[in-house]
Structure formats: C-alpha cells, structure tokens
Amino acid sequence: MSANRVEEVLTTARELVAAFGRHDPDAYFPFFAQDASFVFYTHPDMLASRAEWEELWVTWEKDFGFRVHSCKSHDGVVEMVAEDVAVVRHRVVSDISFDGSRDILTERETIVFAYRDGNWLAVHEHLSPLEGGE
C-alpha cells in the first residue's frame, strides 16, 4: 500500500478531529458518508446514518447544552485494509460540556474510512472509554 494513502487518511482523520474539537458541525459532518454508522458508549443505540448523528448532535445541544471545547488525537495508527479502505485507531482527549457538567473524556476511537469519489470518508466510528485517563 502506498505511503501516500496512509498520509491522506491520517490528514483526513486529523481534520475530522479538529472540526469536532472546534464544535464545528458544518465542517465535521461532511467527513462522514451519508450511510456511516456510529457506536458511542454514551448513547444506548447504534446510529445507522450520518443524519441520525446530526439529529442527535442538535438534540444534545438543545436539551443538554452539549459543547465541545477541544479534542486532541494521540497515538494514531492507520491500517490499510485495501487500497480504498483504512482503519484509524487512536486515543482522543476531549473537553466537553454536557448536562451542566464540563468533563475531560479520554477515549479509544476506531474510524473506518472508505475512498469514495476522490475523498476519504468515514463510514464507521466506534468510541469506548479509556480507563486511567491520559
């Protein structure tokens, strides 16, 4: 696999995390395919589309004061599964306000990217808590 492909995926993942960390949904959501799926340990249901995640984001903002103050990626690894499919595994540290509380969350994240129409798009995201913090 091309080192160029790995760097493209890493750059896309960094930009996705940066948009999330700025609480910029207009920049963040286009990194995901419309048919992307999401598994968040903080939410009871798997989300089966980007639209479902967008709707949940708006609900969290309105009902719980959801706000991302920052998000940083650490220890990122790219595994090229095929020429057009990549898996990114990393640790993320996010400063988030939710339901009147501001917390630093340290999580493990896996993002599956697919190369579609000349762009790397996230097709699946999975978050899990990382005990022991940073």
C-alpha positions as CSV (number, residue, x, y, z in Angstrom):
1,M,0.0,0.0,0.0
2,S,1.1,3.5,-0.8
3,A,2.6,5.7,2.0
4,N,0.7,8.5,0.3
5,R,-2.6,6.7,1.0
6,V,-1.7,6.4,4.7
7,E,-0.8,10.1,4.9
8,E,-4.1,11.0,3.2
9,V,-6.1,9.0,5.7
10,L,-4.1,10.5,8.7
11,T,-4.6,14.0,7.4
12,T,-8.4,13.4,7.0
13,A,-8.6,11.9,10.5
14,R,-6.7,14.9,11.9
15,E,-9.1,17.4,10.1
16,L,-12.1,15.5,11.3
17,V,-10.9,15.6,14.9
18,A,-10.0,19.3,14.6
19,A,-13.5,20.2,13.3
20,F,-15.1,18.2,16.2
21,G,-12.7,20.0,18.7
22,R,-13.9,23.4,17.4
23,H,-17.5,22.3,17.8
24,D,-18.0,23.0,14.1
25,P,-20.7,20.6,12.9
26,D,-20.7,22.3,9.4
27,A,-17.1,21.2,8.9
28,Y,-17.3,18.0,10.9
29,F,-20.2,16.1,9.4
30,P,-19.0,16.2,5.8
31,F,-16.2,13.9,6.8
32,F,-18.8,11.1,7.1
33,A,-20.5,9.2,4.4
34,Q,-24.3,9.5,4.5
35,D,-24.5,5.8,5.3
36,A,-21.9,5.9,8.1
37,S,-22.7,4.1,11.3
38,F,-21.8,5.1,14.8
39,V,-21.3,3.3,18.1
40,F,-21.0,5.6,21.2
41,Y,-20.7,4.1,24.7
42,T,-22.5,7.3,25.9
43,H,-25.6,6.5,23.8
44,P,-27.8,3.4,24.1
45,D,-28.4,2.8,20.4
46,M,-26.2,2.4,17.3
47,L,-26.7,5.2,14.9
48,A,-27.3,3.9,11.4
49,S,-26.6,7.1,9.4
50,R,-24.9,10.4,9.4
51,A,-28.3,12.0,9.6
52,E,-29.1,10.2,12.8
53,W,-25.8,11.5,14.4
54,E,-26.5,15.0,13.1
55,E,-30.0,14.9,14.7
56,L,-28.6,13.6,18.0
57,W,-26.0,16.4,18.0
58,V,-28.7,19.0,17.6
59,T,-30.8,17.4,20.3
60,W,-27.8,17.2,22.7
61,E,-27.1,20.9,22.1
62,K,-30.7,22.0,22.7
63,D,-31.6,19.7,25.6
64,F,-28.2,19.2,27.4
65,G,-26.0,22.2,26.4
66,F,-23.6,19.9,24.5
67,R,-20.5,21.8,23.6
68,V,-17.0,20.6,22.5
69,H,-14.3,22.9,23.8
70,S,-11.4,20.9,22.4
71,C,-10.4,17.4,21.1
72,K,-6.9,16.1,20.6
73,S,-5.8,12.9,18.9
74,H,-2.9,10.8,20.3
75,D,-1.1,7.6,19.1
76,G,-2.8,7.4,15.8
77,V,-2.3,4.2,13.7
78,V,-3.6,3.6,10.2
79,E,-4.2,0.1,8.9
80,M,-4.8,-0.1,5.2
81,V,-7.3,-3.0,4.8
82,A,-7.4,-2.5,1.0
83,E,-6.4,0.3,-1.4
84,D,-9.7,2.1,-0.7
85,V,-10.4,1.1,2.9
86,A,-8.5,2.1,6.0
87,V,-8.9,1.8,9.8
88,V,-7.7,4.5,12.1
89,R,-7.2,3.7,15.7
90,H,-6.2,6.4,18.2
91,R,-6.8,7.8,21.6
92,V,-8.8,11.1,21.9
93,V,-8.9,13.5,24.8
94,S,-12.0,15.8,24.6
95,D,-13.1,18.7,26.8
96,I,-16.9,18.6,26.6
97,S,-19.8,20.3,28.3
98,F,-22.9,18.2,28.7
99,D,-25.9,18.5,31.0
100,G,-24.4,21.2,33.2
101,S,-21.0,19.5,33.7
102,R,-17.7,20.0,31.9
103,D,-15.5,17.0,31.7
104,I,-12.3,15.7,30.1
105,L,-13.1,12.4,28.4
106,T,-10.3,10.1,27.4
107,E,-11.5,7.5,24.9
108,R,-10.3,5.0,22.4
109,E,-11.7,5.6,18.9
110,T,-11.7,3.5,15.8
111,I,-12.8,5.1,12.5
112,V,-13.2,3.1,9.3
113,F,-12.6,5.2,6.1
114,A,-13.5,4.4,2.5
115,Y,-12.2,6.1,-0.5
116,R,-15.3,7.4,-2.4
117,D,-15.4,9.8,-5.3
118,G,-11.9,11.1,-4.7
119,N,-12.3,11.6,-0.9
120,W,-11.6,9.6,2.2
121,L,-15.0,9.4,4.0
122,A,-15.6,7.9,7.5
123,V,-18.1,5.0,7.1
124,H,-18.0,3.8,10.8
125,E,-16.9,5.3,14.1
126,H,-16.7,3.5,17.4
127,L,-15.8,5.1,20.7
128,S,-15.1,3.4,24.0
129,P,-13.9,4.8,27.4
130,L,-10.3,4.5,28.3
131,E,-9.8,4.0,31.9
132,G,-6.9,5.7,33.6
133,G,-7.1,8.9,31.6
134,E,-4.3,10.4,29.5
